[in-house]
Amino acid sequence: QVQLVESGGGLVQAGGSLRLSCAASGRTFSRNAMGWFRQAPGKEREFVAAIRRTGGSTLYADSVKGRFAISEDNAKNTVYLQMNSLKPEDTAVYYCAARDGVILTTMSYRYDYWGQGTQVTVSS
């Protein structure tokens, strides 16, 4: 099993920045892909970004491209989401996810493990 714990959420004004962290523990893995998703009230969960833990290839949703950056620290088994130029529409619960496969994907059902989520609120 893999456990994922997100942190770093909070309240920020529009135009501000936050950095989310996702600490992984449990079964050792080194070739998984990891991703961030978000879910706003009344909306479906949507893909934000993903990274292949070996090689560092990344994938972003168009809505966050150029504003968000996903990165990893393999020594700490931690993945980060740096969020800049935040907008009120970025308000959501942000979830970290991991998958055993190495292919980057935007499809939530392809991810095997999920964290509990961390709330991000952007005020206008």
N, C-alpha and C positions, 0 to 999 in steps of 0.2 A: 504494500500500500504506500501511497504518497500523500503526505499532508502538505497543504498549501495555506499559508497565513499571510493575508494582506495587511498593510498598514500605510499610513501617510495621508489618508483622506482628511477632509475638513471643509471649512467654509472659506472661500476666497472671493475677492471682488473680480469682476470682469477685467480681463487683461493681465491678471496675476498668474502665478505659477504654483504648481504642486508637484511633488515627486512621490509616486506610489512605489511601495516595495512588496515583493512576494517572496517569502522565505519558504523553501521546500525542504522537507525532511522525510525520513522513512526510507523506502527502497532506493538504493543508489541508482542513478541513471545519468547518462552523460550524452545521449544522442537524441533526447526528446526535443520536440518543439514545444514552446510555451507561448501562451497568448493572454491578452487582456480583452475582456468583453465588458459591456456596460448595459444597464437596464434602467431606463427612466420610468417613472410611474405611468402605468397605463400603456406602456410600449413593450415590444418584444426585445429580448436580449439581442444586442448587436455587437459585431466584431469591431475591435479597435486596432489592435496590433498583435503581431506574433514575431517570434524569433526562434531560429534554429540554434540550439545550445552549442552545437559543434559547427564552427564555421561562421556563425553570426549572421546568416542571411535574415533579412527582415521583410515584413509585409505590413502595410498600413491601410486602413480605411481612408477613402478619399476625404472624408470629413475632418480628419485629423492630420493628414499629410502636411508636413512643413511646420506643424505646431507641436506634435507629440513625438517623443523618441523612446524606443524600447531598447534596453541594454541588459547585460547580464554580468554577473560576477560569479564565475563557476566555482571559485575557491570558497565562496560563501553560499553556494547553491541559492542565489538570490537573483531575481529578475526585477528590473525597475521600469517604471513608465514616467518619464519626465514630461510634464504637461505645461506648455507655455501658451501665452495669449489665450487664456481660457475664456470661454463664452458661456452665457447662461444656458445655452442648449447643451453644454457638456455636463450639466447636472444629472447625476445618475448614481446608482450603486455600481462600483467597478469590481469585477471579478477576475481573479487570476485563474488560469487553466493550464493544464499540462496534458500532453498526449504521448503515448508510447511511440507512435510513428514519427518519422523525421520530416515528413512533407508538411510544409506550411499550408495552413488552410484557414479559411474564414468561417467554416461551418462548425457551429458549437457542438453538434452531436458527435463530431470526430474527436473531441477532447475527452479524456478518460478521468481526469481528476479536476476538482474545483475547490476553490477557497470559499469562505463565507461571505466575502465581499466587504468593501469599505465605501462609505458614503462620500461623495464629492458634491458640494453645493457651490455654485457660482452665482453670486448676486450681481444684479445689474446696477 
